[in-house]
Amino acid sequence: MAFDVDLLIDRRRLKRKLAFWRVAAVVAFVAAVLAAVGTFQDHWGGPYIARLTVDGVITDDRERDSVLDALTKESAAKALIVRIDSPGGTVVGGEALFGRLRAVAAHMPVVAVMGELGTSAAYMTAAACDLIIAHEGTITGSIGVILQTADMTALLDRVGIKPETIKSGALKAQPNPFEPFTPEAREATQKLVLDMHAMFVDMVAERRRLERDTVLKMADGRVFTGRQALANGLIDRLGGEDEARTWLHETHAIDRDLAIKDLEIVGPERAIRDLVTKITGKALFVERLTLDGLVSVWHPGL
């Protein structure tokens, strides 16, 4: 009988111990989950610096604009770093990106960090930022606009082809490779290019706080190294992303070690372009075709 009582007491003690360890295990599990959630929130939901990568040919991009619009509503985003490695692009593409970045700058500091190349519409993009940083060897500048065409009429005559065009006015569809480029058409086209060039010059003069005549002297299409750009007031500092972090810390008290979150811009056309670019290492042919419109781009040797 005594044996049964001792066994019962032992069993009760064992149950109490087992219950204790079960509760301890549950508490430990809950604590681990809360710690993991806290880490997750710190990484994704806590304060961060956003980073936008601008590379390839810059065009008007609705997906990009939508992402930047959403960024202005992100209270956790403390700054935006714009990494630029681009020869430029269409005038409208550069103008649209300029406007979106100025809208973001109304909510947080925006810093441009140039890589190997930041010319034409890419420099227009950089000019929208509060601070421009480039490496000493970065190629930048090329402030200008270009419209390219070709006169194929002599070639067509040689092969016996005579195009016929019916249009409402003499300047319709000019310039046109299938018609001679008349003096009137050349004058109208030149005015078009110069108007967009004036817009670009005004942007640079206002954003860089330079006299318009000073910008005009540099706005003949020439390119500059990062060192030359700094001497001419086109950029603010030499360096890279570390210098951007330092400036953000010094001027806006943003932690140098704050996590950086890359902005993902997803769209069917972009996905196809990026895939082909990764596979071939070259821009899509359709991007090259955009260089024949009204563009602000630096593309030597094309």
C-alpha positions in Angstrom: 0.0 0.0 0.0 2.9 2.3 0.9 4.4 1.5 -2.5 1.2 2.7 -4.2 1.3 6.0 -2.3 4.9 6.6 -3.1 4.3 5.8 -6.8 1.4 8.3 -6.8 3.5 11.1 -5.3 6.3 10.5 -7.8 3.8 10.5 -10.6 2.4 13.8 -9.4 5.9 15.3 -9.1 6.7 14.1 -12.6 3.6 15.7 -14.0 4.4 19.0 -12.3 7.9 19.0 -13.7 6.6 18.0 -17.1 4.0 20.8 -17.0 6.7 23.3 -15.9 8.9 22.4 -18.9 6.0 22.5 -21.3 5.1 26.0 -20.1 8.8 27.0 -20.3 9.0 25.6 -23.8 5.9 27.5 -24.9 7.3 30.7 -23.3 10.7 30.2 -25.0 8.9 29.6 -28.4 6.8 32.7 -28.0 9.8 34.8 -27.1 11.7 33.4 -30.1 8.8 34.3 -32.4 8.5 37.8 -31.0 12.3 38.3 -31.4 12.1 37.1 -35.0 9.1 39.3 -35.7 11.0 42.2 -34.2 14.0 41.5 -36.4 11.7 41.2 -39.4 10.1 44.5 -38.6 13.4 46.2 -38.1 14.6 44.9 -41.5 11.5 45.6 -43.5 9.2 47.8 -41.5 11.7 50.0 -39.7 13.4 53.1 -40.9 15.5 52.6 -44.1 17.2 54.4 -47.0 15.6 53.7 -50.4 17.8 53.2 -53.4 16.7 53.7 -57.0 18.9 52.3 -59.8 18.8 54.3 -63.1 20.7 52.5 -65.8 20.4 51.9 -69.5 18.4 54.2 -71.7 16.1 56.5 -69.8 12.5 56.6 -71.1 9.1 57.6 -69.8 8.3 54.7 -67.4 4.9 54.4 -65.6 6.0 51.6 -63.4 9.0 53.7 -62.1 6.8 56.7 -61.6 4.3 54.7 -59.6 7.0 53.3 -57.3 8.4 56.8 -56.7 4.9 58.1 -56.0 4.4 55.3 -53.4 7.8 56.2 -51.8 6.5 59.7 -50.9 3.9 58.0 -48.7 6.4 55.7 -46.9 7.0 57.2 -43.5 9.8 54.6 -42.9 11.8 55.9 -45.8 14.3 58.5 -44.5 16.2 59.2 -47.7 16.6 58.2 -51.4 19.9 57.4 -53.1 19.7 57.4 -56.9 22.4 55.3 -58.4 23.0 56.4 -62.0 24.9 54.6 -64.7 23.3 55.7 -68.0 24.2 57.5 -71.2 20.9 59.4 -71.1 17.7 58.8 -73.0 14.6 60.5 -74.3 14.0 64.1 -73.4 10.5 63.2 -72.0 12.0 60.3 -70.0 14.6 62.6 -68.4 12.0 65.4 -67.8 9.5 62.9 -66.2 12.1 61.4 -63.9 13.4 64.9 -63.0 9.9 65.8 -61.9 9.3 62.6 -59.9 12.5 63.0 -58.0 11.7 66.6 -57.1 8.4 65.4 -55.8 10.2 62.8 -53.6 12.7 65.5 -52.5 9.7 67.4 -50.9 9.5 64.5 -48.4 13.1 63.3 -47.9 16.6 64.1 -49.0 17.6 62.7 -52.4 21.2 62.0 -53.3 22.6 61.1 -56.8 25.6 58.8 -56.9 27.0 58.4 -60.4 28.9 55.4 -61.6 30.8 55.1 -64.8 28.4 57.2 -66.8 25.9 59.9 -66.1 25.4 62.0 -69.2 22.6 63.9 -71.0 19.2 62.9 -69.6 21.0 61.0 -66.9 22.7 64.2 -65.8 19.2 65.9 -66.0 18.1 63.1 -63.6 21.0 63.9 -61.3 20.2 67.6 -61.3 16.9 66.9 -59.7 18.7 65.6 -56.6 19.8 67.6 -53.5 23.4 66.4 -53.8 25.3 65.0 -56.7 28.3 62.7 -56.1 30.5 61.2 -58.8 33.8 59.3 -59.0 36.8 61.1 -60.4 36.6 59.1 -63.6 32.8 59.3 -64.1 31.8 60.7 -67.5 29.1 63.2 -67.1 27.7 66.4 -68.6 26.8 66.3 -72.3 24.1 68.9 -71.7 22.2 68.9 -75.0 19.5 67.5 -77.2 19.8 65.7 -80.5 17.5 64.6 -83.3 19.0 62.3 -85.8 17.8 61.4 -89.3 19.3 60.3 -92.6 18.8 61.4 -96.2 18.3 58.2 -98.3 17.1 59.9 -101.5 20.4 59.6 -103.4 20.6 55.9 -102.5 17.0 55.3 -103.6 17.7 57.0 -106.9 20.6 54.7 -107.5 18.4 51.6 -107.0 15.5 53.0 -109.0 13.1 53.6 -106.1 11.1 56.8 -106.1 9.0 57.3 -102.9 5.7 59.2 -103.2 4.3 61.1 -100.2 1.0 62.8 -99.9 0.7 65.1 -96.9 -1.2 68.1 -95.6 1.7 70.5 -95.4 5.4 70.9 -96.4 6.7 70.3 -92.9 4.6 67.2 -92.1 6.8 64.2 -91.4 10.0 66.2 -91.6 12.7 65.2 -91.2 12.0 62.2 -93.4 14.7 59.9 -94.9 12.6 59.5 -98.0 12.5 63.2 -98.8 15.1 65.9 -99.1 15.6 67.9 -95.9 14.5 71.3 -97.1 15.8 74.6 -95.6 12.4 75.3 -94.1 12.2 71.8 -92.5 15.8 72.2 -91.1 14.9 75.6 -89.6 11.7 74.2 -87.9 13.6 71.2 -86.6 16.4 73.3 -85.3 13.9 75.5 -83.3 12.4 72.3 -81.9 15.8 71.0 -80.7 16.9 74.5 -79.3 13.6 74.8 -77.4 14.3 71.5 -75.6 17.9 72.5 -75.1 16.8 75.8 -73.5 14.6 73.7 -71.1 17.6 71.6 -70.1 19.8 74.6 -69.6 17.2 76.2 -67.4 16.9 73.1 -65.3 20.7 73.0 -64.7 21.0 76.7 -64.0 18.2 76.6 -61.4 19.2 73.4 -59.6 22.9 74.0 -59.6 22.5 77.7 -58.7 24.6 78.8 -61.7 24.3 81.7 -64.0 22.5 80.7 -67.2 25.4 82.1 -69.4 27.8 79.9 -67.4 25.7 76.8 -68.1 25.4 77.8 -71.7 29.2 77.7 -72.1 29.2 74.1 -70.9 26.0 73.1 -72.7 27.6 72.5 -76.1 27.4 68.7 -75.7 30.8 68.2 -74.2 31.4 65.7 -71.5 33.4 66.1 -68.3 35.2 63.8 -65.9 34.0 63.8 -62.3 37.0 66.0 -61.4 36.1 68.5 -64.1 32.4 68.5 -63.2 33.3 69.3 -59.6 35.5 72.2 -60.7 32.7 73.6 -62.9 29.9 73.2 -60.3 28.1 70.4 -62.0 28.5 68.1 -59.1 29.0 68.5 -55.3 31.4 65.8 -54.2 33.7 63.1 -55.4 33.1 59.6 -54.0 30.4 57.0 -53.9 27.6 55.7 -51.6 29.7 56.0 -48.5 30.0 59.8 -49.1 26.2 59.9 -49.7 25.7 58.2 -46.3 28.1 60.7 -44.6 26.3 63.7 -46.1 22.9 62.3 -45.0 24.3 61.8 -41.5 25.9 65.2 -41.3 23.0 67.2 -42.7 19.9 65.1 -41.8 21.1 63.1 -38.8 20.4 59.8 -40.7 22.3 56.8 -39.2 25.2 55.8 -41.4 24.3 52.1 -40.8 20.6 52.4 -41.7 19.5 49.6 -43.9 19.2 50.2 -47.7 16.2 48.9 -49.5 16.3 48.7 -53.3 13.2 49.9 -55.1 11.9 47.2 -57.3 10.3 48.3 -60.6 8.4 45.5 -62.2 6.7 45.6 -65.6 6.4 43.3 -68.6 8.6 45.4 -71.0 11.2 46.0 -68.3 11.3 42.4 -67.4 12.0 41.3 -71.0 14.6 44.1 -71.5 16.4 43.2 -68.2 16.4 39.5 -69.1 17.9 40.0 -72.6 20.4 42.6 -71.2 21.6 40.1 -68.6 21.9 37.3 -71.1 23.6 39.3 -73.9 25.2 42.1 -71.9 23.8 44.6 -74.4 20.9 46.9 -74.7 17.9 45.7 -76.7 17.8 46.8 -80.3 14.5 48.7 -79.6 16.4 50.8 -77.1 19.0 51.7 -79.8 16.1 52.8 -82.1 14.9 55.3 -79.5 18.2 57.1 -80.1 16.8 58.3 -83.5 14.1 60.4 -81.9 14.3 63.7 -79.9 16.7 62.5 -77.2 19.3 63.7 -74.7 21.9 61.1 -74.9 25.7 60.6 -75.2 26.5 57.7 -77.5 29.9 58.0 -79.2 30.7 55.6 -82.0 27.1 54.8 -82.9 
